[in-house]
Amino acid sequence: MTTIVPPKERECERCGRTDTWNDDTGTWAVVERDGDRLSGDPFCLHEWDINGAYNPLEEGA
Ligand SMILES: [Zn+2]
């Protein structure tokens, strides 16, 4: 039997934005690294490097 493990982190292949999954809030949160928020380009149409089939709570963007 195969267990599907939801991704815990995703990165935009276009602008480098990196999010981490927050189980408590049920949302993606921008990763902070060395004091910088890896929020990427605010105008980017993010292309996440995860399986597009798994997109649970993402609002239609
Ligand atoms: Zn992006």
N, CA, C, O and the ligand as a Tripos MOL2 file, in Angstrom:
@<TRIPOS>MOLECULE
protein
  245   243    62     0     0
PROTEIN
NO_CHARGES

@<TRIPOS>ATOM
      1 N           0.8270   -1.1930    0.0000 N.3       1 MET1
      2 CA          0.0000    0.0000    0.0000 C.3       1 MET1
      3 C           0.8700    1.2540    0.0000 C.2       1 MET1
      4 O           1.8870    1.3260    0.6890 O.2       1 MET1
      5 N           0.4570    2.2100   -0.7660 N.am      2 THR2
      6 CA          1.2310    3.4470   -0.8700 C.3       2 THR2
      7 C           0.6000    4.5310   -0.0130 C.2       2 THR2
      8 O          -0.6010    4.7900   -0.0930 O.2       2 THR2
      9 N           1.4210    5.1520    0.7960 N.am      3 THR3
     10 CA          0.9480    6.2660    1.5930 C.3       3 THR3
     11 C           1.4220    7.5740    0.9700 C.2       3 THR3
     12 O           2.6160    7.7790    0.7530 O.2       3 THR3
     13 N           0.4890    8.4300    0.6970 N.am      4 ILE4
     14 CA          0.8590    9.7290    0.1390 C.3       4 ILE4
     15 C           1.2010   10.6860    1.2690 C.2       4 ILE4
     16 O           0.3800   10.9770    2.1390 O.2       4 ILE4
     17 N           2.4330   11.1640    1.2310 N.am      5 VAL5
     18 CA          2.8670   12.1030    2.2610 C.3       5 VAL5
     19 C           2.7840   13.5170    1.7040 C.2       5 VAL5
     20 O           3.4600   13.8410    0.7280 O.2       5 VAL5
     21 N           1.9760   14.3410    2.3060 N.am      6 PRO6
     22 CA          1.8820   15.7180    1.8210 C.3       6 PRO6
     23 C           3.2170   16.4290    1.9610 C.2       6 PRO6
     24 O           3.9490   16.2060    2.9260 O.2       6 PRO6
     25 N           3.5290   17.2750    1.0070 N.am      7 PRO7
     26 CA          4.7860   18.0170    1.0900 C.3       7 PRO7
     27 C           4.7700   18.9870    2.2520 C.2       7 PRO7
     28 O           3.7280   19.5450    2.5970 O.2       7 PRO7
     29 N           5.9240   19.1840    2.8500 N.am      8 LYS8
     30 CA          6.0440   20.1100    3.9710 C.3       8 LYS8
     31 C           6.7400   21.3980    3.5580 C.2       8 LYS8
     32 O           6.8150   22.3520    4.3320 O.2       8 LYS8
     33 N           7.2370   21.4120    2.3550 N.am      9 GLU9
     34 CA          7.9210   22.6010    1.8930 C.3       9 GLU9
     35 C           7.7840   22.6710    0.3820 C.2       9 GLU9
     36 O           7.7500   21.6500   -0.3050 O.2       9 GLU9
     37 N           7.7060   23.8800   -0.1150 N.am     10 ARG10
     38 CA          7.6100   24.0440   -1.5540 C.3      10 ARG10
     39 C           8.4340   25.2540   -1.9550 C.2      10 ARG10
     40 O           8.5880   26.2070   -1.1920 O.2      10 ARG10
     41 N           8.9570   25.1910   -3.1630 N.am     11 GLU11
     42 CA          9.7870   26.2910   -3.6510 C.3      11 GLU11
     43 C           9.3450   26.6560   -5.0500 C.2      11 GLU11
     44 O           9.0720   25.7870   -5.8780 O.2      11 GLU11
     45 N           9.2760   27.9530   -5.3050 N.am     12 CYS12
     46 CA          8.8920   28.4270   -6.6260 C.3      12 CYS12
     47 C          10.0690   28.2770   -7.5790 C.2      12 CYS12
     48 O          11.1860   28.7050   -7.2880 O.2      12 CYS12
     49 N           9.7930   27.6600   -8.7210 N.am     13 GLU13
     50 CA         10.8680   27.4420   -9.6890 C.3      13 GLU13
     51 C          11.1840   28.7140  -10.4580 C.2      13 GLU13
     52 O          12.1740   28.7600  -11.1880 O.2      13 GLU13
     53 N          10.3790   29.7300  -10.3110 N.am     14 ARG14
     54 CA         10.6000   30.9540  -11.0760 C.3      14 ARG14
     55 C          11.3320   32.0160  -10.2590 C.2      14 ARG14
     56 O          12.3060   32.6030  -10.7310 O.2      14 ARG14
     57 N          10.8580   32.2670   -9.0180 N.am     15 CYS15
     58 CA         11.4300   33.3930   -8.2710 C.3      15 CYS15
     59 C          12.1420   32.9500   -7.0040 C.2      15 CYS15
     60 O          12.7860   33.7660   -6.3450 O.2      15 CYS15
     61 N          12.0400   31.6830   -6.6520 N.am     16 GLY16
     62 CA         12.7730   31.1790   -5.5060 C.3      16 GLY16
     63 C          12.0440   31.3110   -4.1870 C.2      16 GLY16
     64 O          12.6100   31.0040   -3.1380 O.2      16 GLY16
     65 N          10.7740   31.7690   -4.2160 N.am     17 ARG17
     66 CA         10.0080   31.8350   -2.9810 C.3      17 ARG17
     67 C           9.9200   30.4470   -2.3620 C.2      17 ARG17
     68 O           9.7000   29.4520   -3.0540 O.2      17 ARG17
     69 N          10.0950   30.4000   -1.0470 N.am     18 THR18
     70 CA         10.0420   29.1260   -0.3560 C.3      18 THR18
     71 C           9.0270   29.2000    0.7710 C.2      18 THR18
     72 O           9.0790   30.1000    1.6100 O.2      18 THR18
     73 N           8.1130   28.2560    0.7840 N.am     19 ASP19
     74 CA          7.0900   28.1780    1.8240 C.3      19 ASP19
     75 C           7.2620   26.9020    2.6140 C.2      19 ASP19
     76 O           7.7730   25.9020    2.1100 O.2      19 ASP19
     77 N           6.8310   26.9500    3.8530 N.am     20 THR20
     78 CA          6.7670   25.7400    4.6480 C.3      20 THR20
     79 C           5.3470   25.5610    5.1460 C.2      20 THR20
     80 O           4.6490   26.5360    5.4230 O.2      20 THR20
     81 N           4.9190   24.3070    5.2600 N.am     21 TRP21
     82 CA          3.5500   24.0260    5.6770 C.3      21 TRP21
     83 C           3.4380   24.1230    7.1920 C.2      21 TRP21
     84 O           4.2430   23.5550    7.9300 O.2      21 TRP21
     85 N           2.4160   24.8580    7.6410 N.am     22 ASN22
     86 CA          2.1740   25.0010    9.0710 C.3      22 ASN22
     87 C           0.9440   24.1620    9.4320 C.2      22 ASN22
     88 O          -0.1840   24.4960    9.0690 O.2      22 ASN22
     89 N           1.1850   23.0780   10.1480 N.am     23 ASP23
     90 CA          0.0820   22.1840   10.5130 C.3      23 ASP23
     91 C          -0.9140   22.8570   11.4450 C.2      23 ASP23
     92 O          -2.1050   22.5450   11.4240 O.2      23 ASP23
     93 N          -0.4260   23.7730   12.2560 N.am     24 ASP24
     94 CA         -1.2980   24.4190   13.2380 C.3      24 ASP24
     95 C          -2.3370   25.3140   12.5780 C.2      24 ASP24
     96 O          -3.5100   25.3080   12.9530 O.2      24 ASP24
     97 N          -1.8930   26.0760   11.6000 N.am     25 THR25
     98 CA         -2.8040   27.0070   10.9540 C.3      25 THR25
     99 C          -3.3990   26.4530    9.6710 C.2      25 THR25
    100 O          -4.3890   26.9720    9.1570 O.2      25 THR25
    101 N          -2.7790   25.3820    9.1540 N.am     26 GLY26
    102 CA         -3.2820   24.8030    7.9220 C.3      26 GLY26
    103 C          -3.0210   25.6670    6.7110 C.2      26 GLY26
    104 O          -3.7840   25.6440    5.7450 O.2      26 GLY26
    105 N          -1.9540   26.4210    6.7590 N.am     27 THR27
    106 CA         -1.6180   27.2830    5.6280 C.3      27 THR27
    107 C          -0.1240   27.2230    5.3500 C.2      27 THR27
    108 O           0.6580   26.7450    6.1710 O.2      27 THR27
    109 N           0.2520   27.7130    4.1860 N.am     28 TRP28
    110 CA          1.6620   27.8680    3.8620 C.3      28 TRP28
    111 C           2.1770   29.1510    4.4810 C.2      28 TRP28
    112 O           1.4740   30.1610    4.5260 O.2      28 TRP28
    113 N           3.4060   29.1000    4.9570 N.am     29 ALA29
    114 CA          4.0350   30.2840    5.5160 C.3      29 ALA29
    115 C           5.3870   30.4800    4.8460 C.2      29 ALA29
    116 O           6.0980   29.5140    4.5700 O.2      29 ALA29
    117 N           5.7330   31.7230    4.5910 N.am     30 VAL30
    118 CA          7.0110   32.0140    3.9430 C.3      30 VAL30
    119 C           8.1510   31.6450    4.8740 C.2      30 VAL30
    120 O           8.1370   31.9690    6.0620 O.2      30 VAL30
    121 N           9.1230   30.9710    4.3220 N.am     31 VAL31
    122 CA         10.2890   30.5650    5.1060 C.3      31 VAL31
    123 C          11.1720   31.7770    5.3930 C.2      31 VAL31
    124 O          11.3870   32.6290    4.5310 O.2      31 VAL31
    125 N          11.6690   31.8310    6.6080 N.am     32 GLU32
    126 CA         12.6770   32.8340    6.9510 C.3      32 GLU32
    127 C          14.0120   32.1460    7.1160 C.2      32 GLU32
    128 O          14.1280   31.1350    7.8100 O.2      32 GLU32
    129 N          15.0240   32.7090    6.4660 N.am     33 ARG33
    130 CA         16.3470   32.0950    6.5470 C.3      33 ARG33
    131 C          17.3690   33.2130    6.7330 C.2      33 ARG33
    132 O          17.4330   34.1470    5.9330 O.2      33 ARG33
    133 N          18.1430   33.1140    7.7610 N.am     34 ASP34
    134 CA         19.1500   34.1420    8.0610 C.3      34 ASP34
    135 C          18.5190   35.5250    8.1410 C.2      34 ASP34
    136 O          19.1150   36.5200    7.7280 O.2      34 ASP34
    137 N          17.3060   35.5720    8.6770 N.am     35 GLY35
    138 CA         16.6520   36.8590    8.8760 C.3      35 GLY35
    139 C          15.9510   37.4070    7.6510 C.2      35 GLY35
    140 O          15.3060   38.4540    7.7100 O.2      35 GLY35
    141 N          16.0800   36.6890    6.5260 N.am     36 ASP36
    142 CA         15.4120   37.1420    5.3110 C.3      36 ASP36
    143 C          14.1880   36.2800    5.0370 C.2      36 ASP36
    144 O          14.2310   35.0550    5.1440 O.2      36 ASP36
    145 N          13.0970   36.9500    4.6820 N.am     37 ARG37
    146 CA         11.9160   36.2020    4.2700 C.3      37 ARG37
    147 C          12.0590   35.8440    2.8000 C.2      37 ARG37
    148 O          12.2140   36.7180    1.9460 O.2      37 ARG37
    149 N          12.0040   34.5540    2.5160 N.am     38 LEU38
    150 CA         12.1780   34.0990    1.1430 C.3      38 LEU38
    151 C          10.8470   34.1950    0.4110 C.2      38 LEU38
    152 O          10.2690   33.1970   -0.0180 O.2      38 LEU38
    153 N          10.3810   35.4400    0.2830 N.am     39 SER39
    154 CA          9.0480   35.6440   -0.2740 C.3      39 SER39
    155 C           9.0790   35.8140   -1.7860 C.2      39 SER39
    156 O           8.0260   35.8880   -2.4210 O.2      39 SER39
    157 N          10.2720   35.8770   -2.3710 N.am     40 GLY40
    158 CA         10.3590   35.9040   -3.8230 C.3      40 GLY40
    159 C           9.7740   37.1690   -4.4260 C.2      40 GLY40
    160 O           9.7490   38.2290   -3.8010 O.2      40 GLY40
    161 N           9.3060   37.0290   -5.6500 N.am     41 ASP41
    162 CA          8.7550   38.1470   -6.4000 C.3      41 ASP41
    163 C           7.2510   38.2140   -6.1700 C.2      41 ASP41
    164 O           6.5350   37.2650   -6.4910 O.2      41 ASP41
    165 N           6.7570   39.3360   -5.6110 N.am     42 PRO42
    166 CA          5.3310   39.4150   -5.3030 C.3      42 PRO42
    167 C           4.4560   39.3490   -6.5440 C.2      42 PRO42
    168 O           3.2650   39.0570   -6.4360 O.2      42 PRO42
    169 N           5.0140   39.6110   -7.7190 N.am     43 PHE43
    170 CA          4.2210   39.5850   -8.9440 C.3      43 PHE43
    171 C           4.3750   38.2690   -9.7010 C.2      43 PHE43
    172 O           3.8190   38.0860  -10.7840 O.2      43 PHE43
    173 N           5.1390   37.3640   -9.1070 N.am     44 CYS44
    174 CA          5.3820   36.0850   -9.7650 C.3      44 CYS44
    175 C           4.1420   35.2130   -9.7110 C.2      44 CYS44
    176 O           3.4490   35.1530   -8.6950 O.2      44 CYS44
    177 N           3.8710   34.5330  -10.8290 N.am     45 LEU45
    178 CA          2.8450   33.4820  -10.8210 C.3      45 LEU45
    179 C           3.5610   32.2040  -10.4350 C.2      45 LEU45
    180 O           4.0560   31.4640  -11.2860 O.2      45 LEU45
    181 N           3.6060   31.9580   -9.1220 N.am     46 HIS46
    182 CA          4.5100   30.9310   -8.6030 C.3      46 HIS46
    183 C           4.2930   29.5700   -9.2560 C.2      46 HIS46
    184 O           3.1690   29.1090   -9.4570 O.2      46 HIS46
    185 N           5.4060   28.9670   -9.5680 N.am     47 GLU47
    186 CA          5.4180   27.6280  -10.1530 C.3      47 GLU47
    187 C           6.0600   26.7070   -9.1330 C.2      47 GLU47
    188 O           7.2820   26.5580   -9.1030 O.2      47 GLU47
    189 N           5.2290   26.0850   -8.2900 N.am     48 TRP48
    190 CA          5.7770   25.3060   -7.1840 C.3      48 TRP48
    191 C           6.3550   23.9930   -7.6610 C.2      48 TRP48
    192 O           5.8490   23.3570   -8.5860 O.2      48 TRP48
    193 N           7.4430   23.6040   -6.9910 N.am     49 ASP49
    194 CA          8.1610   22.4010   -7.3890 C.3      49 ASP49
    195 C           7.6040   21.1540   -6.7230 C.2      49 ASP49
    196 O           8.3330   20.1990   -6.4560 O.2      49 ASP49
    197 N           6.2970   21.1740   -6.4560 N.am     50 ILE50
    198 CA          5.6760   19.9830   -5.8700 C.3      50 ILE50
    199 C           4.6070   19.4740   -6.8170 C.2      50 ILE50
    200 O           4.2200   20.1490   -7.7700 O.2      50 ILE50
    201 N           4.1500   18.2940   -6.5390 N.am     51 ASN51
    202 CA          3.1090   17.6920   -7.3520 C.3      51 ASN51
    203 C           1.8670   18.5760   -7.3680 C.2      51 ASN51
    204 O           1.2460   18.8090   -6.3310 O.2      51 ASN51
    205 N           1.5160   19.0580   -8.5400 N.am     52 GLY52
    206 CA          0.3750   19.9470   -8.6460 C.3      52 GLY52
    207 C          -0.9320   19.3220   -8.2110 C.2      52 GLY52
    208 O          -1.9050   20.0300   -7.9520 O.2      52 GLY52
    209 N          -0.9640   18.0010   -8.1290 N.am     53 ALA53
    210 CA         -2.1950   17.3310   -7.7440 C.3      53 ALA53
    211 C          -2.4960   17.5260   -6.2650 C.2      53 ALA53
    212 O          -3.6390   17.4090   -5.8220 O.2      53 ALA53
    213 N          -1.4530   17.8220   -5.5220 N.am     54 TYR54
    214 CA         -1.6750   18.0320   -4.0960 C.3      54 TYR54
    215 C          -1.6520   19.5230   -3.8220 C.2      54 TYR54
    216 O          -0.5870   20.1400   -3.7960 O.2      54 TYR54
    217 N          -2.8050   20.0900   -3.6210 N.am     55 ASN55
    218 CA         -2.9240   21.5380   -3.4970 C.3      55 ASN55
    219 C          -4.1390   21.8190   -2.6250 C.2      55 ASN55
    220 O          -5.1260   22.3870   -3.0930 O.2      55 ASN55
    221 N          -4.0690   21.4250   -1.3690 N.am     56 PRO56
    222 CA         -5.2630   21.2770   -0.5420 C.3      56 PRO56
    223 C          -6.0240   22.5650   -0.2850 C.2      56 PRO56
    224 O          -7.2240   22.6380   -0.5490 O.2      56 PRO56
    225 N          -5.3640   23.5510    0.2110 N.am     57 LEU57
    226 CA         -6.0820   24.7350    0.6590 C.3      57 LEU57
    227 C          -5.7050   25.9790   -0.1250 C.2      57 LEU57
    228 O          -6.0600   27.0990    0.2420 O.2      57 LEU57
    229 N          -4.9940   25.7620   -1.1890 N.am     58 GLU58
    230 CA         -4.5730   26.9050   -1.9940 C.3      58 GLU58
    231 C          -5.7930   27.5650   -2.6070 C.2      58 GLU58
    232 O          -6.6260   26.8910   -3.2140 O.2      58 GLU58
    233 N          -5.9050   28.8500   -2.4560 N.am     59 GLU59
    234 CA         -7.0140   29.5590   -3.0660 C.3      59 GLU59
    235 C          -6.7630   29.6900   -4.5610 C.2      59 GLU59
    236 O          -5.6200   29.8350   -4.9950 O.2      59 GLU59
    237 N          -7.8030   29.6390   -5.3220 N.am     60 GLY60
    238 CA         -7.6690   29.6540   -6.7630 C.3      60 GLY60
    239 C          -6.9170   30.8630   -7.2730 C.2      60 GLY60
    240 O          -7.4800   31.9510   -7.3920 O.2      60 GLY60
    241 N          -5.6740   30.6770   -7.5670 N.am     61 ALA61
    242 CA         -4.8700   31.8020   -8.0290 C.3      61 ALA61
    243 C          -4.2940   31.4850   -9.4000 C.2      61 ALA61
    244 O          -3.5800   32.3060   -9.9750 O.2      61 ALA61
    245 ZN          7.4160   32.6360   -7.7760 Zn       62 ZN62
@<TRIPOS>BOND
     1     1     2 1
     2     2     3 1
     3     3     4 2
     4     3     5 am
     5     5     6 1
     6     6     7 1
     7     7     8 2
     8     7     9 am
     9     9    10 1
    10    10    11 1
    11    11    12 2
    12    11    13 am
    13    13    14 1
    14    14    15 1
    15    15    16 2
    16    15    17 am
    17    17    18 1
    18    18    19 1
    19    19    20 2
    20    19    21 am
    21    21    22 1
    22    22    23 1
    23    23    24 2
    24    23    25 am
    25    25    26 1
    26    26    27 1
    27    27    28 2
    28    27    29 am
    29    29    30 1
    30    30    31 1
    31    31    32 2
    32    31    33 am
    33    33    34 1
    34    34    35 1
    35    35    36 2
    36    35    37 am
    37    37    38 1
    38    38    39 1
    39    39    40 2
    40    39    41 am
    41    41    42 1
    42    42    43 1
    43    43    44 2
    44    43    45 am
    45    45    46 1
    46    46    47 1
    47    47    48 2
    48    47    49 am
    49    49    50 1
    50    50    51 1
    51    51    52 2
    52    51    53 am
    53    53    54 1
    54    54    55 1
    55    55    56 2
    56    55    57 am
    57    57    58 1
    58    58    59 1
    59    59    60 2
    60    59    61 am
    61    61    62 1
    62    62    63 1
    63    63    64 2
    64    63    65 am
    65    65    66 1
    66    66    67 1
    67    67    68 2
    68    67    69 am
    69    69    70 1
    70    70    71 1
    71    71    72 2
    72    71    73 am
    73    73    74 1
    74    74    75 1
    75    75    76 2
    76    75    77 am
    77    77    78 1
    78    78    79 1
    79    79    80 2
    80    79    81 am
    81    81    82 1
    82    82    83 1
    83    83    84 2
    84    83    85 am
    85    85    86 1
    86    86    87 1
    87    87    88 2
    88    87    89 am
    89    89    90 1
    90    90    91 1
    91    91    92 2
    92    91    93 am
    93    93    94 1
    94    94    95 1
    95    95    96 2
    96    95    97 am
    97    97    98 1
    98    98    99 1
    99    99   100 2
   100    99   101 am
   101   101   102 1
   102   102   103 1
   103   103   104 2
   104   103   105 am
   105   105   106 1
   106   106   107 1
   107   107   108 2
   108   107   109 am
   109   109   110 1
   110   110   111 1
   111   111   112 2
   112   111   113 am
   113   113   114 1
   114   114   115 1
   115   115   116 2
   116   115   117 am
   117   117   118 1
   118   118   119 1
   119   119   120 2
   120   119   121 am
   121   121   122 1
   122   122   123 1
   123   123   124 2
   124   123   125 am
   125   125   126 1
   126   126   127 1
   127   127   128 2
   128   127   129 am
   129   129   130 1
   130   130   131 1
   131   131   132 2
   132   131   133 am
   133   133   134 1
   134   134   135 1
   135   135   136 2
   136   135   137 am
   137   137   138 1
   138   138   139 1
   139   139   140 2
   140   139   141 am
   141   141   142 1
   142   142   143 1
   143   143   144 2
   144   143   145 am
   145   145   146 1
   146   146   147 1
   147   147   148 2
   148   147   149 am
   149   149   150 1
   150   150   151 1
   151   151   152 2
   152   151   153 am
   153   153   154 1
   154   154   155 1
   155   155   156 2
   156   155   157 am
   157   157   158 1
   158   158   159 1
   159   159   160 2
   160   159   161 am
   161   161   162 1
   162   162   163 1
   163   163   164 2
   164   163   165 am
   165   165   166 1
   166   166   167 1
   167   167   168 2
   168   167   169 am
   169   169   170 1
   170   170   171 1
   171   171   172 2
   172   171   173 am
   173   173   174 1
   174   174   175 1
   175   175   176 2
   176   175   177 am
   177   177   178 1
   178   178   179 1
   179   179   180 2
   180   179   181 am
   181   181   182 1
   182   182   183 1
   183   183   184 2
   184   183   185 am
   185   185   186 1
   186   186   187 1
   187   187   188 2
   188   187   189 am
   189   189   190 1
   190   190   191 1
   191   191   192 2
   192   191   193 am
   193   193   194 1
   194   194   195 1
   195   195   196 2
   196   195   197 am
   197   197   198 1
   198   198   199 1
   199   199   200 2
   200   199   201 am
   201   201   202 1
   202   202   203 1
   203   203   204 2
   204   203   205 am
   205   205   206 1
   206   206   207 1
   207   207   208 2
   208   207   209 am
   209   209   210 1
   210   210   211 1
   211   211   212 2
   212   211   213 am
   213   213   214 1
   214   214   215 1
   215   215   216 2
   216   215   217 am
   217   217   218 1
   218   218   219 1
   219   219   220 2
   220   219   221 am
   221   221   222 1
   222   222   223 1
   223   223   224 2
   224   223   225 am
   225   225   226 1
   226   226   227 1
   227   227   228 2
   228   227   229 am
   229   229   230 1
   230   230   231 1
   231   231   232 2
   232   231   233 am
   233   233   234 1
   234   234   235 1
   235   235   236 2
   236   235   237 am
   237   237   238 1
   238   238   239 1
   239   239   240 2
   240   239   241 am
   241   241   242 1
   242   242   243 1
   243   243   244 2
@<TRIPOS>SUBSTRUCTURE
     1 MET1         2 RESIDUE 1 A MET
     2 THR2         6 RESIDUE 1 A THR
     3 THR3        10 RESIDUE 1 A THR
     4 ILE4        14 RESIDUE 1 A ILE
     5 VAL5        18 RESIDUE 1 A VAL
     6 PRO6        22 RESIDUE 1 A PRO
     7 PRO7        26 RESIDUE 1 A PRO
     8 LYS8        30 RESIDUE 1 A LYS
     9 GLU9        34 RESIDUE 1 A GLU
    10 ARG10       38 RESIDUE 1 A ARG
    11 GLU11       42 RESIDUE 1 A GLU
    12 CYS12       46 RESIDUE 1 A CYS
    13 GLU13       50 RESIDUE 1 A GLU
    14 ARG14       54 RESIDUE 1 A ARG
    15 CYS15       58 RESIDUE 1 A CYS
    16 GLY16       62 RESIDUE 1 A GLY
    17 ARG17       66 RESIDUE 1 A ARG
    18 THR18       70 RESIDUE 1 A THR
    19 ASP19       74 RESIDUE 1 A ASP
    20 THR20       78 RESIDUE 1 A THR
    21 TRP21       82 RESIDUE 1 A TRP
    22 ASN22       86 RESIDUE 1 A ASN
    23 ASP23       90 RESIDUE 1 A ASP
    24 ASP24       94 RESIDUE 1 A ASP
    25 THR25       98 RESIDUE 1 A THR
    26 GLY26      102 RESIDUE 1 A GLY
    27 THR27      106 RESIDUE 1 A THR
    28 TRP28      110 RESIDUE 1 A TRP
    29 ALA29      114 RESIDUE 1 A ALA
    30 VAL30      118 RESIDUE 1 A VAL
    31 VAL31      122 RESIDUE 1 A VAL
    32 GLU32      126 RESIDUE 1 A GLU
    33 ARG33      130 RESIDUE 1 A ARG
    34 ASP34      134 RESIDUE 1 A ASP
    35 GLY35      138 RESIDUE 1 A GLY
    36 ASP36      142 RESIDUE 1 A ASP
    37 ARG37      146 RESIDUE 1 A ARG
    38 LEU38      150 RESIDUE 1 A LEU
    39 SER39      154 RESIDUE 1 A SER
    40 GLY40      158 RESIDUE 1 A GLY
    41 ASP41      162 RESIDUE 1 A ASP
    42 PRO42      166 RESIDUE 1 A PRO
    43 PHE43      170 RESIDUE 1 A PHE
    44 CYS44      174 RESIDUE 1 A CYS
    45 LEU45      178 RESIDUE 1 A LEU
    46 HIS46      182 RESIDUE 1 A HIS
    47 GLU47      186 RESIDUE 1 A GLU
    48 TRP48      190 RESIDUE 1 A TRP
    49 ASP49      194 RESIDUE 1 A ASP
    50 ILE50      198 RESIDUE 1 A ILE
    51 ASN51      202 RESIDUE 1 A ASN
    52 GLY52      206 RESIDUE 1 A GLY
    53 ALA53      210 RESIDUE 1 A ALA
    54 TYR54      214 RESIDUE 1 A TYR
    55 ASN55      218 RESIDUE 1 A ASN
    56 PRO56      222 RESIDUE 1 A PRO
    57 LEU57      226 RESIDUE 1 A LEU
    58 GLU58      230 RESIDUE 1 A GLU
    59 GLU59      234 RESIDUE 1 A GLU
    60 GLY60      238 RESIDUE 1 A GLY
    61 ALA61      242 RESIDUE 1 A ALA
    62 ZN62       245 GROUP 0 **** ****
